[in-house]
Amino acid sequence: MATEGGTKAVVAALLANTGIAITKFIAFALTGASSMLAEAVHSCADAGNQVLLLVGGRRAQRKATPEHPFGYGRVRYVFAFIVAIVLFSVGGLFALYEAFHKYEETRDGHPNELLEGDWWWVPIVVLVAAIVMEIFSFRTAIVESNKVRQSKSWVQFVRRHKSPELPVILLEDLGALIGLVFALIGVGMALITDNAYWDVAGTAAIGLLLVVIAVILAIEMSSLLIGEGAAEENVNKILAAATAGDDIGRVIHLRTLYTGPEELLVAAKLAVRTDQTGEQIAAAINGAEERIRAAVPEATHIFLEPDIDRAAAPAP
């Protein structure tokens, strides 16, 4: 299930991008600026991506079944990976195609609507308004991320946070803000210099930016899809909790795996004493499980196996 903060950031981004997309399409219709079309499609892709994140969070709430005994938590990673694909294709590649198409038209001497029309001021107003709306969305994502980021840097947060919604929104909003600046520079310089190649350059810069962000998102989401273990901090907590009782010698080996953003599987082999009875061993294992669950609440699936510590046993 998506966290409340993540859902709030996604909804804020969805509302902002929907409004921004509409105004950009109007501006493109009036001016013909290729950077405005690239930005409009970018905003549509972003809005569609936010819908995908909401749908993924909803579908991840389904209860476990015999076919999927660990639940559907990873569905959120699947939808976040689809977001990266949409951003790469619909956003980045389209902008690069539009830049190439506009370059060909400019080179062949076709008239540029942006430079020759009466609506030259429209894209400037729209871009400034879009920047204001995007800042609102980005601020919401930052505020919600700060609630769970703790002492991590922003790079560490994006790379290590297990819930995909906030990192995705942060990268999308950051890319949108930078893209709007590229578009503003491209359109502004085209109007100032009466050179349509500035508009082409702004569009190409937007495309390259979106491709880079999409690749980063794809790498991070694919890592989560493959399966990531607990962070070192949580591993240390699990080891300390497992051996906190006198009835557990040490953790012989430990494996962890996230089956969902807030669902951690813990599998470990614990060393018990040779003089313990079966009932004592069962009590020791149950105690270790309770301590691990208290130390790391997201450890929802815990499987502990007792064994003899042969490394510590005296040689025959």
Residue pairs with C-beta under 8 A, 6 or more apart in sequence:
1 57
1 60
1 61
1 262
2 10
2 53
2 54
2 56
2 57
2 60
2 76
2 163
2 165
3 148
3 163
3 165
3 166
3 261
3 262
5 144
5 145
5 147
5 148
5 166
6 53
6 57
6 144
6 163
6 165
6 166
6 169
7 54
7 57
7 165
8 140
8 144
9 137
9 140
9 141
9 144
9 145
9 165
9 166
9 169
10 50
10 53
10 54
10 57
10 165
10 169
11 50
11 54
12 136
12 137
12 140
12 141
13 46
13 50
13 137
13 140
13 141
13 169
13 172
13 173
14 47
14 50
14 51
14 54
15 137
16 133
16 134
16 136
16 137
17 43
17 44
17 46
17 47
17 50
17 137
17 176
18 43
18 47
19 133
20 43
20 130
20 133
20 134
20 176
21 40
21 43
21 44
21 47
23 126
23 129
23 130
24 36
24 37
24 39
24 40
24 43
24 126
24 130
25 40
26 122
26 126
27 33
27 36
27 40
27 122
27 123
27 126
27 127
28 36
28 37
28 40
30 117
30 119
30 122
31 113
31 114
31 117
31 119
31 120
31 122
31 123
32 112
32 113
32 114
32 117
33 113
33 114
33 123
33 187
33 190
33 199
34 98
34 99
34 101
34 102
34 199
34 200
34 203
35 123
35 182
35 183
35 186
35 187
35 199
35 202
35 203
35 206
36 123
36 126
36 127
36 183
36 187
37 98
37 203
38 94
38 95
38 98
38 99
38 183
38 203
38 206
38 207
39 127
39 130
39 179
39 180
39 183
39 206
41 90
41 91
41 94
41 95
41 98
42 91
42 95
42 176
42 179
42 206
42 210
43 130
43 176
44 90
45 86
45 87
45 90
45 91
46 87
46 91
46 172
46 176
48 86
48 90
49 83
49 86
49 87
49 168
49 172
50 169
52 79
52 80
52 82
52 83
52 86
53 76
53 79
53 80
53 83
53 164
53 165
53 168
53 169
55 79
56 75
56 76
56 78
56 79
56 80
57 76
57 165
59 72
59 75
59 79
60 71
60 72
60 73
60 74
60 75
60 76
60 260
61 72
62 71
62 72
62 75
63 71
64 70
64 71
64 72
70 259
70 260
70 263
70 265
70 301
71 259
71 260
71 263
72 260
73 258
73 259
73 260
73 261
73 262
73 263
74 224
74 225
74 259
74 260
76 163
76 164
76 165
76 260
76 261
77 164
77 221
77 224
77 225
77 261
78 225
79 164
80 164
80 165
80 168
80 217
80 221
80 224
81 217
81 218
81 221
81 222
81 225
83 168
83 217
83 221
84 214
84 215
84 217
84 218
84 221
85 214
85 218
87 172
87 210
87 213
87 214
87 217
88 210
88 211
88 214
88 215
88 218
91 207
91 210
91 214
92 207
92 208
92 209
92 210
92 211
92 214
93 207
93 211
94 207
95 203
95 204
95 206
95 207
95 210
96 204
96 207
96 208
96 211
97 207
98 203
98 207
99 200
99 201
99 203
99 204
99 207
102 196
102 199
102 200
102 203
103 197
103 200
105 112
106 112
106 196
106 197
106 200
112 190
112 196
112 199
114 120
114 123
114 187
114 190
114 191
114 196
114 199
115 190
115 191
115 194
115 196
120 191
123 183
123 187
124 184
124 187
124 188
124 191
127 180
127 183
127 184
127 187
128 184
130 180
131 177
131 180
131 181
131 184
134 173
134 176
134 177
134 180
135 177
137 169
137 173
137 176
138 170
138 173
138 174
138 176
138 177
141 166
141 169
141 170
141 173
142 170
144 166
145 157
145 166
145 170
148 161
148 166
149 157
149 161
152 160
152 161
154 170
157 166
157 167
157 170
158 167
158 170
158 171
158 216
158 220
159 220
160 231
161 167
162 224
162 228
162 258
162 261
162 262
163 261
163 262
164 221
164 224
164 261
167 217
167 220
168 217
171 213
171 216
171 217
172 213
174 213
175 209
175 210
175 213
178 209
179 205
179 206
179 209
179 210
182 202
182 205
182 206
182 209
183 202
183 203
183 206
184 202
185 198
185 202
186 198
186 199
186 200
186 201
186 202
186 203
186 205
187 198
187 199
187 202
188 198
189 195
189 198
189 202
190 196
190 197
190 198
190 199
190 202
224 258
227 257
227 258
228 257
228 258
229 235
229 255
229 256
229 257
229 258
230 238
230 256
230 258
230 264
230 266
230 296
234 256
234 264
234 296
234 298
235 254
235 256
237 295
237 296
238 251
238 254
238 256
238 266
238 268
238 292
238 295
238 296
238 299
239 251
239 254
240 295
241 288
241 291
241 292
241 294
241 295
241 296
242 248
242 251
242 268
242 270
242 288
242 291
242 292
242 304
243 249
243 250
243 251
243 288
244 291
245 284
245 287
245 288
245 291
247 272
247 273
247 276
247 280
247 283
247 284
247 287
248 270
248 271
248 272
248 284
248 287
248 288
249 270
249 271
249 272
249 273
249 309
249 312
250 270
250 271
250 309
250 312
251 268
251 269
251 270
251 271
252 268
252 269
252 270
252 271
252 307
252 309
252 311
253 268
253 269
254 266
254 267
254 268
255 266
255 267
255 268
256 264
256 265
256 266
256 267
257 264
257 265
258 264
258 265
259 265
259 300
259 301
262 298
262 300
263 298
263 300
263 301
264 296
264 298
264 299
264 300
264 301
265 299
265 300
265 301
265 302
265 303
266 292
266 296
266 299
266 301
266 302
266 303
266 304
267 302
267 303
267 304
267 305
268 303
268 304
268 305
269 304
269 305
269 306
269 307
270 284
270 285
270 288
270 304
270 305
270 306
270 307
271 306
271 307
271 308
271 309
271 312
272 281
272 284
272 306
272 307
272 308
274 308
274 313
276 284
281 306
284 306
285 304
285 306
288 304
289 302
289 304
292 299
292 302
293 299
293 302
